[in-house]
Amino acid sequence: MNKQVLKEIGSWVILFVIAVAIALFINRFVIFRVEVPTGSMEDTILVGDKVVTFRLSYLFNDPERGDIVVFPYPDNEEEDYIKRIIGLPGETVEGKDGLVYIDGEPLEEHYIKEEIDRDFGPYEVPEDHYFMMGDNRNESADSRYWDNKFLLKDKIKGKAILKYPDFTWFD
């Protein structure tokens, strides 16, 4: 082979290695993808949907009520969960008469599938912690049922920013 061909191949190899390194960096430190295995977030996120999660969402801002986040399950950190933030640090969260209350005021939730079928709480959310619930309230294993009721802020892996369905016809 002549030098020009080798040079061309070398430049393509270098370009490919750089592209892979950038992709690995982005996946490790910026975004990641999760697949939703259960119906606990229906109708917002369906079983099998893929969710793109932004790792840097809370670098300069605190999580807000309503954010959907990925985190290790507080009772078994080898398993990741995806839920919605309901209770913020210092708030009291309670469920009664089918509704969720924050500091005694009913929470307006346009995203839930149905009202809760069991009362819970009241729970006071500790500093730097959050109370998490799935949108499919009666089918969600969330803060109401965990041994460790609250999610520590530092355990949040990222905020869900985009969902897309499982395109099974491509398999």
N, C-alpha and C positions, 0 to 999 in steps of 0.2 A: 504494500500500500504506500501511496505517496504521502508526504508530510501534510498536504492540504486536507486529505481525507481524514487522517488521524487527528488533525487539529479540529476539524468539524465534529467528529465523534466525541472528542474530549470536551468540547464546549457544550454538547448536548448532555453528556454525563454530568458535568458540573451543574448545568441548569436543572437537571432532574434531582440531583442531590440537594440543591438549595430549595427547590420546591417542596421536597419531602420534609426537610428540616423546618421550613416555615409552617407547613401543615401540622407537624408534630408539636411545634411550639404553640400554635393557636389552639390545638386540641387540649394541650396540657394546661395552659395558663389563661386562655381567653374564653373559649366556648367548648361545650361538650353536648353530646346527644344522649337522651335516655328514651327507652321504650316503656310505655305505660302498661303494666301487666294486669291491673285490676280496674274495676269500675268505680272506684272511690271518688273520682273527680268528674264522673258523668253529670251532666251533658256537656261540660266545658271541654274535657279531654276524654276521649273514648279509649276503650281497651285496644291496644295495638298501635295507637297513635305514637308518633315520634315527636319529641319535644327538644328543641334547641335551647340550651341553657347558657346564660352569660355569667361567667365566673366573677367578673369585675363590677357587677351591679352595685355592690355595697362597699366598694372601696372608699368612696367619698360621701355616701348617703346611707342613712339607716333604712332598713326594711319598713315598708308601709303596710297597713291593713289592706288586704285584698291581693297582695302580691302572691303569686304562685311560685314556690321555691322547691328545690331539690336538696335533700339533706339525709344524713344517716339516721335511720330509725333509732330514737333514743334508748330503746330497750335492747337493741341488737345492732350495733353500728356497722356490721358487715352487710346490712341490707339498706338500700336507698329507698326513700319515700318521696313522693311529690304531693304537696298539700298547699292549701291557701292559709296565709297568715290572717288570723281573726283577732286575737288579743295581743295588745302591745304591752311593753314593760310598764308596770304600775297600775294596769287596769284590772278590773274585776269582770270575769266572764261567767255568764250563767245562761242556762237553757231552761226555759219553762213555757208552758202553754204553746209549744210548737215553734217558739222563736228563740233567737240568741240575743242576749242583752249584754251590752258593754256599759259598765258603771250605772246600771239600772235603766238605760235607754235601749229600746229595741234597735237592732242592727238591720239596716235596709240591705237586702241581698237579692239582687236581680238574677244572680247566676245559679241559685240553688234549684235542685230538681223538685224537692218537696220539703215540707216542714219537718222538724225533728219529732220523732215519736216517743222520746224519753227525755225527761228533765235531767239536768246535770248541774254540778257546781253548787254554789259559786266557788270559783277558783281565782285567786289573786296572782297575777303574772309577776314573777320576780324580775328584778333589774337585769337587763341584758338577755332576757328570754322572751319567747313568743308562744302563744297558744295556737295550735294548728288544727284545721278541720278540712275534711274533704267536702266537695260540693254535693256529692250524693250522700247526704248526711246520715241516712239510715243504713248505709252499706259501707261506711268508712271506718277503718281502724285508725283513729286519730287521738289527739290529746285527751279526749274524754276517757279513753280506755287504756292509755299507756300507764305503766308503773311510774315512769319519769314523765310527768304531765307536760313539761315545757321544753321547748327547743332553745338551746343556747345559741345566741347570735353567731358566734364563731364557728358553729357547726354547719351553717348554711353554705352549701357548695355553689349555688348560683340561682339566679332568677330565670324562670321560664319566659322566653321572649317570642317563641315561634313554635307552632305545632303544625304537623302535617300528617295526613292519614297513612295507614299501612297500604301501600299500593301492591296488593298481593298478586295482581295480574302480571307483574313484572318478574315473578319468581319462576 
